[in-house]
Amino acid sequence: MSTFENVLAWQKAHMFVLAVYKVTRKFPEFEKYGLCSQFQRAAVSVPANIAEGYRKISQADKLRFMNISQGSLEECRYYCILSRDLGYMDLQEYEDLHSRANEVSFLLNAYMKGIAENKYKNSIE
């Protein structure tokens, strides 16, 4: 059976979430309910919306959830910049997260293009 776990964009987004959690674990304690929480929530939203959209029947619904994922990913890009500029992550951590976000964005755009061209219309089993 085909599931969202087979979607490469979801796989890479999940790895991005794990990386975000690893980095934010080192943030100052006073950011636990601030930046950490916001960053983690936005990161989790990326693969979660890919998963939710995967089983939607209509093309428009699928694309709407993928677009929500894109928005959450862009939010994460900002949190990466802010975290770097606040000194909460070093340059290597920033570059790793930035690179992962770029990869997810590329794959998500390709997946959306495939949906728009009806290449994934039979993903419901």
TIVO-2410 file (N, C-alpha, C; in nm, 3 decimals):
# residues 125
REC num residu      c1      c2      c3 atome chaine
REC   1      M   0.084  -0.119   0.000     N      A
REC   1      M   0.000   0.000   0.000    CA      A
REC   1      M   0.088   0.125   0.000     C      A
REC   2      S   0.051   0.218  -0.080     N      A
REC   2      S   0.123   0.344  -0.090    CA      A
REC   2      S   0.078   0.437   0.023     C      A
REC   3      T   0.174   0.500   0.090     N      A
REC   3      T   0.143   0.596   0.196    CA      A
REC   3      T   0.227   0.722   0.176     C      A
REC   4      F   0.196   0.822   0.254     N      A
REC   4      F   0.272   0.947   0.248    CA      A
REC   4      F   0.420   0.923   0.277     C      A
REC   5      E   0.451   0.817   0.349     N      A
REC   5      E   0.591   0.788   0.382    CA      A
REC   5      E   0.676   0.756   0.259     C      A
REC   6      N   0.610   0.724   0.148     N      A
REC   6      N   0.682   0.697   0.024    CA      A
REC   6      N   0.715   0.823  -0.054     C      A
REC   7      V   0.662   0.936  -0.012     N      A
REC   7      V   0.685   1.063  -0.082    CA      A
REC   7      V   0.821   1.119  -0.036     C      A
REC   8      L   0.911   1.136  -0.131     N      A
REC   8      L   1.046   1.184  -0.098    CA      A
REC   8      L   1.043   1.320  -0.029     C      A
REC   9      A   0.954   1.407  -0.070     N      A
REC   9      A   0.943   1.539  -0.006    CA      A
REC   9      A   0.908   1.522   0.142     C      A
REC  10      W   0.819   1.426   0.174     N      A
REC  10      W   0.784   1.401   0.315    CA      A
REC  10      W   0.905   1.347   0.390     C      A
REC  11      Q   0.978   1.253   0.330     N      A
REC  11      Q   1.094   1.193   0.396    CA      A
REC  11      Q   1.197   1.300   0.432     C      A
REC  12      K   1.226   1.387   0.338     N      A
REC  12      K   1.325   1.494   0.362    CA      A
REC  12      K   1.272   1.597   0.461     C      A
REC  13      A   1.141   1.624   0.456     N      A
REC  13      A   1.081   1.718   0.552    CA      A
REC  13      A   1.088   1.661   0.693     C      A
REC  14      H   1.067   1.531   0.706     N      A
REC  14      H   1.077   1.466   0.836    CA      A
REC  14      H   1.219   1.478   0.891     C      A
REC  15      M   1.318   1.458   0.805     N      A
REC  15      M   1.458   1.472   0.847    CA      A
REC  15      M   1.488   1.617   0.886     C      A
REC  16      F   1.426   1.711   0.818     N      A
REC  16      F   1.441   1.853   0.854    CA      A
REC  16      F   1.387   1.877   0.994     C      A
REC  17      V   1.271   1.820   1.026     N      A
REC  17      V   1.213   1.835   1.160    CA      A
REC  17      V   1.308   1.781   1.265     C      A
REC  18      L   1.362   1.663   1.242     N      A
REC  18      L   1.456   1.604   1.338    CA      A
REC  18      L   1.577   1.695   1.360     C      A
REC  19      A   1.627   1.754   1.252     N      A
REC  19      A   1.741   1.846   1.263    CA      A
REC  19      A   1.703   1.972   1.341     C      A
REC  20      V   1.583   2.024   1.319     N      A
REC  20      V   1.537   2.142   1.392    CA      A
REC  20      V   1.528   2.111   1.542     C      A
REC  21      Y   1.472   1.997   1.576     N      A
REC  21      Y   1.463   1.959   1.718    CA      A
REC  21      Y   1.602   1.946   1.780     C      A
REC  22      K   1.696   1.889   1.706     N      A
REC  22      K   1.833   1.873   1.757    CA      A
REC  22      K   1.896   2.009   1.786     C      A
REC  23      V   1.880   2.103   1.693     N      A
REC  23      V   1.939   2.235   1.709    CA      A
REC  23      V   1.870   2.314   1.820     C      A
REC  24      T   1.737   2.311   1.823     N      A
REC  24      T   1.664   2.393   1.921    CA      A
REC  24      T   1.679   2.339   2.063     C      A
REC  25      R   1.721   2.216   2.078     N      A
REC  25      R   1.746   2.159   2.211    CA      A
REC  25      R   1.854   2.239   2.285     C      A
REC  26      K   1.941   2.307   2.209     N      A
REC  26      K   2.052   2.382   2.267    CA      A
REC  26      K   2.020   2.531   2.288     C      A
REC  27      F   1.900   2.573   2.251     N      A
REC  27      F   1.862   2.713   2.268    CA      A
REC  27      F   1.850   2.745   2.418     C      A
REC  28      P   1.858   2.874   2.452     N      A
REC  28      P   1.843   2.912   2.594    CA      A
REC  28      P   1.707   2.866   2.650     C      A
REC  29      E   1.706   2.834   2.776     N      A
REC  29      E   1.585   2.785   2.843    CA      A
REC  29      E   1.470   2.885   2.831     C      A
REC  30      F   1.501   3.015   2.835     N      A
REC  30      F   1.393   3.115   2.828    CA      A
REC  30      F   1.325   3.119   2.691     C      A
REC  31      E   1.383   3.052   2.592     N      A
REC  31      E   1.320   3.045   2.459    CA      A
REC  31      E   1.232   2.921   2.443     C      A
REC  32      K   1.224   2.838   2.547     N      A
REC  32      K   1.149   2.712   2.539    CA      A
REC  32      K   1.006   2.733   2.489     C      A
REC  33      Y   0.939   2.834   2.541     N      A
REC  33      Y   0.800   2.859   2.501    CA      A
REC  33      Y   0.789   2.974   2.400     C      A
REC  34      G   0.901   3.019   2.353     N      A
REC  34      G   0.904   3.125   2.254    CA      A
REC  34      G   0.952   3.073   2.121     C      A
REC  35      L   1.073   3.108   2.087     N      A
REC  35      L   1.128   3.072   1.956    CA      A
REC  35      L   1.135   2.921   1.934     C      A
REC  36      C   1.177   2.846   2.035     N      A
REC  36      C   1.185   2.699   2.020    CA      A
REC  36      C   1.050   2.642   1.980     C      A
REC  37      S   0.949   2.680   2.053     N      A
REC  37      S   0.814   2.628   2.028    CA      A
REC  37      S   0.765   2.667   1.889     C      A
REC  38      Q   0.785   2.791   1.850     N      A
REC  38      Q   0.741   2.839   1.719    CA      A
REC  38      Q   0.816   2.768   1.606     C      A
REC  39      F   0.946   2.756   1.622     N      A
REC  39      F   1.031   2.692   1.522    CA      A
REC  39      F   0.990   2.545   1.504     C      A
REC  40      Q   0.976   2.475   1.615     N      A
REC  40      Q   0.938   2.334   1.610    CA      A
REC  40      Q   0.799   2.316   1.551     C      A
REC  41      R   0.706   2.400   1.589     N      A
REC  41      R   0.569   2.391   1.539    CA      A
REC  41      R   0.567   2.410   1.387     C      A
REC  42      A   0.639   2.510   1.339     N      A
REC  42      A   0.642   2.536   1.195    CA      A
REC  42      A   0.710   2.421   1.121     C      A
REC  43      A   0.818   2.368   1.178     N      A
REC  43      A   0.889   2.257   1.114    CA      A
REC  43      A   0.800   2.133   1.104     C      A
REC  44      V   0.730   2.101   1.212     N      A
REC  44      V   0.641   1.984   1.214    CA      A
REC  44      V   0.528   2.002   1.113     C      A
REC  45      S   0.485   2.123   1.092     N      A
REC  45      S   0.376   2.151   0.999    CA      A
REC  45      S   0.410   2.113   0.856     C      A
REC  46      V   0.538   2.115   0.820     N      A
REC  46      V   0.577   2.086   0.682    CA      A
REC  46      V   0.543   1.941   0.646     C      A
REC  47      P   0.601   1.841   0.713     N      A
REC  47      P   0.565   1.703   0.677    CA      A
REC  47      P   0.423   1.665   0.716     C      A
REC  48      A   0.370   1.727   0.821     N      A
REC  48      A   0.233   1.695   0.863    CA      A
REC  48      A   0.132   1.733   0.755     C      A
REC  49      N   0.153   1.846   0.690     N      A
REC  49      N   0.061   1.887   0.584    CA      A
REC  49      N   0.081   1.807   0.456     C      A
REC  50      I   0.204   1.761   0.432     N      A
REC  50      I   0.226   1.671   0.319    CA      A
REC  50      I   0.148   1.542   0.345     C      A
REC  51      A   0.157   1.491   0.467     N      A
REC  51      A   0.086   1.368   0.503    CA      A
REC  51      A  -0.065   1.386   0.492     C      A
REC  52      E  -0.115   1.497   0.545     N      A
REC  52      E  -0.260   1.520   0.542    CA      A
REC  52      E  -0.309   1.538   0.398     C      A
REC  53      G  -0.235   1.610   0.319     N      A
REC  53      G  -0.276   1.634   0.181    CA      A
REC  53      G  -0.266   1.510   0.093     C      A
REC  54      Y  -0.182   1.417   0.132     N      A
REC  54      Y  -0.160   1.296   0.052    CA      A
REC  54      Y  -0.290   1.222   0.023     C      A
REC  55      R  -0.377   1.212   0.120     N      A
REC  55      R  -0.501   1.135   0.104    CA      A
REC  55      R  -0.619   1.218   0.055     C      A
REC  56      K  -0.599   1.344   0.030     N      A
REC  56      K  -0.709   1.424  -0.023    CA      A
REC  56      K  -0.738   1.379  -0.165     C      A
REC  57      I  -0.864   1.378  -0.200     N      A
REC  57      I  -0.904   1.326  -0.330    CA      A
REC  57      I  -0.887   1.429  -0.441     C      A
REC  58      S  -0.930   1.551  -0.415     N      A
REC  58      S  -0.924   1.650  -0.523    CA      A
REC  58      S  -0.785   1.711  -0.536     C      A
REC  59      Q  -0.752   1.744  -0.657     N      A
REC  59      Q  -0.625   1.808  -0.688    CA      A
REC  59      Q  -0.612   1.940  -0.610     C      A
REC  60      A  -0.720   2.016  -0.604     N      A
REC  60      A  -0.717   2.145  -0.534    CA      A
REC  60      A  -0.687   2.126  -0.386     C      A
REC  61      D  -0.749   2.026  -0.324     N      A
REC  61      D  -0.722   1.999  -0.181    CA      A
REC  61      D  -0.577   1.957  -0.160     C      A
REC  62      K  -0.529   1.868  -0.245     N      A
REC  62      K  -0.389   1.824  -0.234    CA      A
REC  62      K  -0.295   1.944  -0.243     C      A
REC  63      L  -0.317   2.027  -0.343     N      A
REC  63      L  -0.230   2.143  -0.364    CA      A
REC  63      L  -0.240   2.243  -0.250     C      A
REC  64      R  -0.358   2.258  -0.193     N      A
REC  64      R  -0.374   2.350  -0.080    CA      A
REC  64      R  -0.288   2.307   0.038     C      A
REC  65      F  -0.287   2.179   0.070     N      A
REC  65      F  -0.205   2.130   0.181    CA      A
REC  65      F  -0.056   2.141   0.150     C      A
REC  66      M  -0.018   2.117   0.026     N      A
REC  66      M   0.122   2.132  -0.010    CA      A
REC  66      M   0.165   2.278   0.000     C      A
REC  67      N   0.073   2.369  -0.035     N      A
REC  67      N   0.101   2.511  -0.024    CA      A
REC  67      N   0.115   2.554   0.122     C      A
REC  68      I   0.036   2.496   0.209     N      A
REC  68      I   0.051   2.523   0.353    CA      A
REC  68      I   0.189   2.476   0.399     C      A
REC  69      S   0.233   2.361   0.349     N      A
REC  69      S   0.368   2.312   0.381    CA      A
REC  69      S   0.474   2.411   0.337     C      A
REC  70      Q   0.457   2.465   0.216     N      A
REC  70      Q   0.552   2.564   0.166    CA      A
REC  70      Q   0.558   2.686   0.257     C      A
REC  71      G   0.442   2.732   0.301     N      A
REC  71      G   0.438   2.848   0.390    CA      A
REC  71      G   0.508   2.821   0.521     C      A
REC  72      S   0.486   2.703   0.576     N      A
REC  72      S   0.552   2.667   0.702    CA      A
REC  72      S   0.703   2.656   0.683     C      A
REC  73      L   0.745   2.606   0.568     N      A
REC  73      L   0.887   2.596   0.539    CA      A
REC  73      L   0.950   2.735   0.531     C      A
REC  74      E   0.881   2.828   0.469     N      A
REC  74      E   0.933   2.965   0.462    CA      A
REC  74      E   0.941   3.029   0.602     C      A
REC  75      E   0.844   2.997   0.685     N      A
REC  75      E   0.848   3.044   0.824    CA      A
REC  75      E   0.973   2.990   0.892     C      A
REC  76      C   1.005   2.863   0.867     N      A
REC  76      C   1.125   2.802   0.924    CA      A
REC  76      C   1.252   2.870   0.874     C      A
REC  77      R   1.251   2.909   0.748     N      A
REC  77      R   1.369   2.980   0.694    CA      A
REC  77      R   1.396   3.106   0.776     C      A
REC  78      Y   1.288   3.178   0.809     N      A
REC  78      Y   1.306   3.298   0.890    CA      A
REC  78      Y   1.359   3.264   1.029     C      A
REC  79      Y   1.303   3.159   1.090     N      A
REC  79      Y   1.350   3.119   1.223    CA      A
REC  79      Y   1.496   3.078   1.221     C      A
REC  80      C   1.542   3.021   1.110     N      A
REC  80      C   1.684   2.988   1.095    CA      A
REC  80      C   1.769   3.115   1.098     C      A
REC  81      I   1.727   3.214   1.021     N      A
REC  81      I   1.799   3.341   1.016    CA      A
REC  81      I   1.800   3.407   1.153     C      A
REC  82      L   1.683   3.413   1.216     N      A
REC  82      L   1.673   3.476   1.348    CA      A
REC  82      L   1.760   3.404   1.450     C      A
REC  83      S   1.753   3.273   1.451     N      A
REC  83      S   1.831   3.194   1.547    CA      A
REC  83      S   1.980   3.214   1.526     C      A
REC  84      R   2.023   3.220   1.401     N      A
REC  84      R   2.164   3.245   1.371    CA      A
REC  84      R   2.204   3.384   1.419     C      A
REC  85      D   2.120   3.483   1.388     N      A
REC  85      D   2.154   3.621   1.423    CA      A
REC  85      D   2.150   3.646   1.574     C      A
REC  86      L   2.071   3.568   1.647     N      A
REC  86      L   2.068   3.578   1.793    CA      A
REC  86      L   2.181   3.499   1.858     C      A
REC  87      G   2.256   3.424   1.778     N      A
REC  87      G   2.367   3.345   1.830    CA      A
REC  87      G   2.324   3.213   1.892     C      A
REC  88      Y   2.204   3.169   1.860     N      A
REC  88      Y   2.154   3.042   1.916    CA      A
REC  88      Y   2.203   2.921   1.838     C      A
REC  89      M   2.247   2.944   1.715     N      A
REC  89      M   2.306   2.835   1.637    CA      A
REC  89      M   2.429   2.889   1.566     C      A
REC  90      D   2.524   2.800   1.545     N      A
REC  90      D   2.646   2.843   1.475    CA      A
REC  90      D   2.624   2.837   1.324     C      A
REC  91      L   2.723   2.883   1.251     N      A
REC  91      L   2.712   2.893   1.106    CA      A
REC  91      L   2.692   2.755   1.041     C      A
REC  92      Q   2.758   2.654   1.092     N      A
REC  92      Q   2.744   2.520   1.036    CA      A
REC  92      Q   2.601   2.467   1.055     C      A
REC  93      E   2.545   2.489   1.172     N      A
REC  93      E   2.406   2.446   1.197    CA      A
REC  93      E   2.310   2.523   1.106     C      A
REC  94      Y   2.335   2.652   1.092     N      A
REC  94      Y   2.251   2.734   1.005    CA      A
REC  94      Y   2.258   2.682   0.861     C      A
REC  95      E   2.379   2.661   0.812     N      A
REC  95      E   2.395   2.615   0.674    CA      A
REC  95      E   2.332   2.478   0.652     C      A
REC  96      D   2.341   2.390   0.751     N      A
REC  96      D   2.279   2.258   0.740    CA      A
REC  96      D   2.127   2.271   0.730     C      A
REC  97      L   2.067   2.350   0.819     N      A
REC  97      L   1.921   2.366   0.815    CA      A
REC  97      L   1.878   2.438   0.687     C      A
REC  98      H   1.954   2.537   0.647     N      A
REC  98      H   1.923   2.611   0.525    CA      A
REC  98      H   1.927   2.518   0.403     C      A
REC  99      S   2.029   2.435   0.397     N      A
REC  99      S   2.043   2.339   0.287    CA      A
REC  99      S   1.928   2.238   0.288     C      A
REC 100      R   1.892   2.189   0.405     N      A
REC 100      R   1.780   2.094   0.417    CA      A
REC 100      R   1.649   2.161   0.373     C      A
REC 101      A   1.629   2.285   0.413     N      A
REC 101      A   1.508   2.357   0.374    CA      A
REC 101      A   1.503   2.375   0.222     C      A
REC 102      N   1.616   2.406   0.161     N      A
REC 102      N   1.621   2.420   0.015    CA      A
REC 102      N   1.584   2.289  -0.053     C      A
REC 103      E   1.636   2.179  -0.002     N      A
REC 103      E   1.607   2.048  -0.061    CA      A
REC 103      E   1.458   2.014  -0.049     C      A
REC 104      V   1.402   2.038   0.069     N      A
REC 104      V   1.259   2.012   0.089    CA      A
REC 104      V   1.177   2.099  -0.005     C      A
REC 105      S   1.213   2.225  -0.017     N      A
REC 105      S   1.141   2.317  -0.104    CA      A
REC 105      S   1.143   2.269  -0.249     C      A
REC 106      F   1.260   2.228  -0.296     N      A
REC 106      F   1.273   2.179  -0.433    CA      A
REC 106      F   1.184   2.056  -0.455     C      A
REC 107      L   1.190   1.961  -0.361     N      A
REC 107      L   1.111   1.838  -0.375    CA      A
REC 107      L   0.962   1.866  -0.363     C      A
REC 108      L   0.925   1.955  -0.274     N      A
REC 108      L   0.785   1.990  -0.257    CA      A
REC 108      L   0.731   2.058  -0.383     C      A
REC 109      N   0.810   2.146  -0.441     N      A
REC 109      N   0.768   2.210  -0.567    CA      A
REC 109      N   0.751   2.108  -0.678     C      A
REC 110      A   0.843   2.012  -0.686     N      A
REC 110      A   0.833   1.907  -0.789    CA      A
REC 110      A   0.710   1.820  -0.764     C      A
REC 111      Y   0.683   1.788  -0.639     N      A
REC 111      Y   0.566   1.708  -0.605    CA      A
REC 111      Y   0.438   1.782  -0.642     C      A
REC 112      M   0.434   1.911  -0.613     N      A
REC 112      M   0.318   1.992  -0.648    CA      A
REC 112      M   0.299   1.999  -0.800     C      A
REC 113      K   0.408   2.009  -0.872     N      A
REC 113      K   0.400   2.010  -1.018    CA      A
REC 113      K   0.341   1.879  -1.067     C      A
REC 114      G   0.384   1.769  -1.008     N      A
REC 114      G   0.330   1.639  -1.044    CA      A
REC 114      G   0.182   1.627  -1.014     C      A
REC 115      I   0.140   1.681  -0.901     N      A
REC 115      I  -0.003   1.680  -0.865    CA      A
REC 115      I  -0.080   1.764  -0.967     C      A
REC 116      A  -0.028   1.881  -0.997     N      A
REC 116      A  -0.095   1.971  -1.092    CA      A
REC 116      A  -0.107   1.908  -1.231     C      A
REC 117      E  -0.012   1.824  -1.265     N      A
REC 117      E  -0.015   1.757  -1.395    CA      A
REC 117      E  -0.084   1.620  -1.389     C      A
REC 118      N  -0.152   1.596  -1.277     N      A
REC 118      N  -0.228   1.471  -1.256    CA      A
REC 118      N  -0.143   1.345  -1.255     C      A
REC 119      K  -0.017   1.356  -1.218     N      A
REC 119      K   0.068   1.237  -1.211    CA      A
REC 119      K   0.044   1.157  -1.083     C      A
REC 120      Y  -0.022   1.218  -0.985     N      A
REC 120      Y  -0.044   1.151  -0.856    CA      A
REC 120      Y  -0.192   1.134  -0.826     C      A
REC 121      K  -0.274   1.135  -0.926     N      A
REC 121      K  -0.418   1.129  -0.905    CA      A
REC 121      K  -0.463   0.993  -0.850     C      A
REC 122      N  -0.381   0.890  -0.867     N      A
REC 122      N  -0.417   0.757  -0.820    CA      A
REC 122      N  -0.345   0.718  -0.691     C      A
REC 123      S  -0.308   0.814  -0.611     N      A
REC 123      S  -0.236   0.782  -0.488    CA      A
REC 123      S  -0.329   0.727  -0.379     C      A
REC 124      I  -0.459   0.728  -0.404     N      A
REC 124      I  -0.555   0.672  -0.309    CA      A
REC 124      I  -0.575   0.525  -0.343     C      A
REC 125      E  -0.555   0.440  -0.243     N      A
REC 125      E  -0.574   0.297  -0.264    CA      A
REC 125      E  -0.675   0.243  -0.166     C      A
***
